[in-house]
Structures are given as structure tokens and as C-alpha cells.
Amino acid sequence: MVTYDFYKNVYMGSALSESAFAEAAARAEDYPCMLERTCRIVPYGADSRSMAVCGMAETWAVRQKRQQVKSASVGGVSVSYESQVPCQRAMLHSAKVYLDICRGVG
């Protein structure tokens, strides 16, 4: 698990508070694991995976703040949000800065 200390002092992040980073990093940590099922991931350096998690955490947090309501109802209180696909694409682009991600394993 990437620590807030790493985020602040190595990644040099400042967009997230410690509590916001903890939540976002937990979500971002799962993303490379999911990608490894269908992709080959090669880090560019020793801290590449941690740097990628920091970038994805910031991306996830920003996307969650500005996630837009797609439709809403008042009677029966129903709300639906935009698709998560754009967020996943943005996280993938954040990860590619630090990781070489190739489709297909082997």
C-alpha cells in the first residue's frame, strides 16, 4: 500500500489530504491488479508502481468530485451518475506515465 508520506514527499503530490488520499489510493491500488489479468505491466523504475498509484489516486479523486448526475427523479428519489468508463480510461492514462502497459499476456 502506498503511504501518504510517499505521495507527499516522493510523488510530490498536494492535491489530496491524508484522508482523501487513503480512500483514493485504496481504489487505485486495485486497478493495476485488474489490468494484470489482461495486460503485461512493466515498471519503468523502482518506484514506478507506487508513482502510478499516486497518479491514479489523484485522477480518481478528481473524477469523483466532478462526477455528473446523468438523470434524477424526485418521486421515489432515484439518481444515476455518468458511466465509470471515462474514469477508468483517465486512470489508465495516469498509470501509463509510470508503467508500460501492453495488451495481451505473453
N, C-alpha and C positions, 0 to 999 in steps of 0.2 A: 504494500500500500504506500502510495506517495504521500509524504507528510507536508503539512503546511509550511514547515521550515524550508523544505526543498523548493516548494512553489515560490516562496518569498525570496530566498537567498540565492538559489541556483537558477531557477527559471526566470527570476526577477519579476514575478507577477505582482500586480497590485489591484487588479480588478475585483477580486473576491475577498471577502472577510474570511476569517478562520472557519466559522460555522458554515458559510456558504460554500467554501472550498471543500469541506468534509463531505457534504452531500453531493456536490458535483463530481468530485474525484471518485466517489464510490460508484456513481453511474458510469464515469469514463473508464474506470478500471475494467469493467465488464466488456467494453467494446472491442479491444484487441483480442480478447479470448474468443468472442463471437467471430471475428474476422478470421482467426486461425483455423476455423473449421473449413473454410473455403479458399483461403489465401495463404501464400507464403509471406511471412513478415521477416524482414532482415533489418536490424537496427543499424543506423549509421555510426553510432558510437556507444560508449559505455552507459551513458545516461539517456540514451535516445528514447527508450520506452517510457521512462518517467517524464521526460520533457513532453512526449506526445500526450501522456495522460493529463498533464497540466494544460496543454493547449486545448484538448478536448473538453476538459472540465470548464474552462472559460467559455468555450463555444456553447456547451450545453446550458450553462447558467444564463448566458445572454439570450439564447433562444427561448428558454423557459419564461424569462421576464417579458418578452415581447410576443409570446405565442398568442395568436389572434383567435377570437371566437369565430367559428365558421357559421354556426346557427344557434339560435336560442329560442326558448318558449317560456312564457310566463305561467300559464295554467299548467300545472304538473311539473314545473321547474325542470326543464331539460336544457342542457348546454352541450354543444360539441365543439371541439377545437380542430384546428387545421391538422393535417397529416403530420406524422413524425418523420416521414421520409426526407423532407428538406433538412431537418435537424441531423439525421444520420449522414446525409451527404456532406453537410458542413463539418461534422465531426471527422469524417473520413479525410477531408481536405486538411484539417488541422493535424491529423495523425501523419499524413504524407510528408509534412515538413520534416519530421524526425525519423520516419520509418519508410523503408522501401516495401511497398505492399504490392504483391503480384497475384493476379487472379490465377486460380488453379494450383493445386498442391502437387509437387513432384515434377 
